[in-house]
């Protein structure tokens, strides 16, 4: 009787171990520096202008993934450093994306960032085919807010003003829906920037989570 009891206990222990092992294996890894939305966030129609003075709307987000960063060309640090990081990662990101991938730089400074200025600015980041967009504030602000990002202009005179803006990067799926947000590292005394290594580690996890 005692022998059979030990056999039953051993079998139950083995079954429990196998169940726990299967449970751990089936639990997907979570991204550390990215927020994946439980449900995609649908955008309403918007009107932007690209660096070639062409109109850009919701249809231009269809059929490809899009990484969107908000900034301005007079930004002294966050913008050029973030765009350089995205450009450096672009080829690796393309390999991890099931559909084409675009990077959008959306300027929140339409007064100074003319299409000509934007066209020149994106040529500095030669590793990636970055696309630039902007619009008047009446069209721009609702679009930025839909993405879950923000900006605010600081009073500094006619041409010397600065702009506070998000340092995060929004990811949109091929349906033009916001599915995730990649967050920058926040360190005391340091410029908030994305960490390339962490971004590349999180990116496939985010893609997998949003395509299940």
HULINKA-V705843 format. One record per residue. N is the residue number from 1. RES is the residue in one small letter. PSI is psi as a letter, one per 20 degrees, with the letter a starting at -180 (NA if undefined). NEAR is the number of other ideal C-beta (glycine too) atoms within 10 Angstrom. Layout:
n->N res->RES psi->PSI near->NEAR
n->N res->RES psi->PSI near->NEAR
//
This chain:
n->1 res->x psi->g near->4
n->2 res->x psi->h near->6
n->3 res->x psi->g near->7
n->4 res->x psi->h near->8
n->5 res->x psi->g near->9
n->6 res->x psi->h near->9
n->7 res->x psi->g near->10
n->8 res->x psi->g near->10
n->9 res->x psi->g near->10
n->10 res->x psi->g near->10
n->11 res->x psi->g near->10
n->12 res->x psi->h near->10
n->13 res->x psi->g near->10
n->14 res->x psi->g near->10
n->15 res->x psi->g near->10
n->16 res->x psi->g near->10
n->17 res->x psi->g near->10
n->18 res->x psi->h near->10
n->19 res->x psi->g near->10
n->20 res->x psi->g near->10
n->21 res->x psi->g near->10
n->22 res->x psi->h near->10
n->23 res->x psi->g near->9
n->24 res->x psi->h near->8
n->25 res->x psi->h near->8
n->26 res->x psi->i near->7
n->27 res->x psi->o near->8
n->28 res->x psi->q near->10
n->29 res->x psi->q near->11
n->30 res->x psi->p near->11
n->31 res->x psi->q near->21
n->32 res->x psi->h near->11
n->33 res->x psi->k near->16
n->34 res->x psi->q near->22
n->35 res->x psi->p near->14
n->36 res->x psi->p near->17
n->37 res->x psi->p near->15
n->38 res->x psi->h near->4
n->39 res->x psi->q near->7
n->40 res->x psi->q near->15
n->41 res->x psi->o near->15
n->42 res->x psi->p near->11
n->43 res->x psi->q near->18
n->44 res->x psi->r near->8
n->45 res->x psi->q near->8
n->46 res->x psi->r near->20
n->47 res->x psi->o near->15
n->48 res->x psi->r near->21
n->49 res->x psi->p near->21
n->50 res->x psi->a near->17
n->51 res->x psi->i near->23
n->52 res->x psi->j near->11
n->53 res->x psi->k near->10
n->54 res->x psi->q near->11
n->55 res->x psi->q near->10
n->56 res->x psi->p near->21
n->57 res->x psi->a near->12
n->58 res->x psi->h near->14
n->59 res->x psi->h near->9
n->60 res->x psi->i near->19
n->61 res->x psi->j near->22
n->62 res->x psi->q near->12
n->63 res->x psi->j near->12
n->64 res->x psi->q near->15
n->65 res->x psi->q near->22
n->66 res->x psi->p near->20
n->67 res->x psi->p near->24
n->68 res->x psi->p near->24
n->69 res->x psi->p near->24
n->70 res->x psi->p near->26
n->71 res->x psi->b near->23
n->72 res->x psi->q near->26
n->73 res->x psi->h near->20
n->74 res->x psi->j near->17
n->75 res->x psi->p near->18
n->76 res->x psi->i near->9
n->77 res->x psi->f near->10
n->78 res->x psi->g near->19
n->79 res->x psi->g near->21
n->80 res->x psi->h near->15
n->81 res->x psi->g near->16
n->82 res->x psi->g near->23
n->83 res->x psi->h near->21
n->84 res->x psi->h near->15
n->85 res->x psi->g near->19
n->86 res->x psi->g near->23
n->87 res->x psi->g near->18
n->88 res->x psi->h near->13
n->89 res->x psi->i near->21
n->90 res->x psi->g near->19
n->91 res->x psi->h near->10
n->92 res->x psi->h near->13
n->93 res->x psi->h near->19
n->94 res->x psi->h near->12
n->95 res->x psi->h near->9
n->96 res->x psi->i near->15
n->97 res->x psi->p near->18
n->98 res->x psi->i near->10
n->99 res->x psi->r near->11
n->100 res->x psi->q near->11
n->101 res->x psi->p near->19
n->102 res->x psi->q near->19
n->103 res->x psi->p near->23
n->104 res->x psi->p near->22
n->105 res->x psi->o near->26
n->106 res->x psi->o near->26
n->107 res->x psi->p near->31
n->108 res->x psi->k near->24
n->109 res->x psi->m near->23
n->110 res->x psi->h near->18
n->111 res->x psi->g near->14
n->112 res->x psi->h near->14
n->113 res->x psi->m near->22
n->114 res->x psi->r near->17
n->115 res->x psi->h near->18
n->116 res->x psi->g near->10
n->117 res->x psi->g near->17
n->118 res->x psi->h near->26
n->119 res->x psi->g near->14
n->120 res->x psi->g near->13
n->121 res->x psi->g near->22
n->122 res->x psi->i near->19
n->123 res->x psi->i near->10
n->124 res->x psi->h near->12
n->125 res->x psi->m near->19
n->126 res->x psi->i near->9
n->127 res->x psi->i near->12
n->128 res->x psi->q near->21
n->129 res->x psi->m near->12
n->130 res->x psi->q near->23
n->131 res->x psi->p near->19
n->132 res->x psi->q near->24
n->133 res->x psi->q near->23
n->134 res->x psi->a near->27
n->135 res->x psi->r near->21
n->136 res->x psi->q near->12
n->137 res->x psi->h near->15
n->138 res->x psi->h near->8
n->139 res->x psi->h near->15
n->140 res->x psi->g near->23
n->141 res->x psi->g near->14
n->142 res->x psi->h near->14
n->143 res->x psi->g near->22
n->144 res->x psi->g near->22
n->145 res->x psi->h near->11
n->146 res->x psi->h near->15
n->147 res->x psi->i near->21
n->148 res->x psi->j near->15
n->149 res->x psi->r near->21
n->150 res->x psi->r near->14
n->151 res->x psi->q near->20
n->152 res->x psi->p near->9
n->153 res->x psi->p near->15
n->154 res->x psi->p near->9
n->155 res->x psi->o near->7
n->156 res->x psi->k near->10
n->157 res->x psi->r near->6
n->158 res->x psi->g near->6
n->159 res->x psi->i near->8
n->160 res->x psi->j near->9
n->161 res->x psi->q near->15
n->162 res->x psi->r near->15
n->163 res->x psi->p near->19
n->164 res->x psi->p near->11
n->165 res->x psi->r near->23
n->166 res->x psi->q near->22
n->167 res->x psi->j near->21
n->168 res->x psi->r near->23
n->169 res->x psi->p near->24
n->170 res->x psi->q near->23
n->171 res->x psi->p near->24
n->172 res->x psi->q near->24
n->173 res->x psi->r near->19
n->174 res->x psi->i near->17
n->175 res->x psi->j near->12
n->176 res->x psi->k near->19
n->177 res->x psi->q near->16
n->178 res->x psi->p near->21
n->179 res->x psi->i near->21
n->180 res->x psi->r near->26
n->181 res->x psi->p near->21
n->182 res->x psi->p near->23
n->183 res->x psi->q near->20
n->184 res->x psi->r near->20
n->185 res->x psi->p near->13
n->186 res->x psi->o near->10
n->187 res->x psi->p near->9
n->188 res->x psi->p near->4
n->189 res->x psi->j near->4
n->190 res->x psi->q near->9
n->191 res->x psi->p near->14
n->192 res->x psi->o near->16
n->193 res->x psi->q near->17
n->194 res->x psi->q near->23
n->195 res->x psi->o near->16
n->196 res->x psi->g near->13
n->197 res->x psi->g near->9
n->198 res->x psi->h near->16
n->199 res->x psi->g near->23
n->200 res->x psi->h near->13
n->201 res->x psi->h near->15
n->202 res->x psi->h near->23
n->203 res->x psi->g near->21
n->204 res->x psi->h near->15
n->205 res->x psi->h near->17
n->206 res->x psi->g near->21
n->207 res->x psi->g near->21
n->208 res->x psi->g near->15
n->209 res->x psi->h near->18
n->210 res->x psi->i near->17
n->211 res->x psi->j near->11
n->212 res->x psi->NA near->6
//
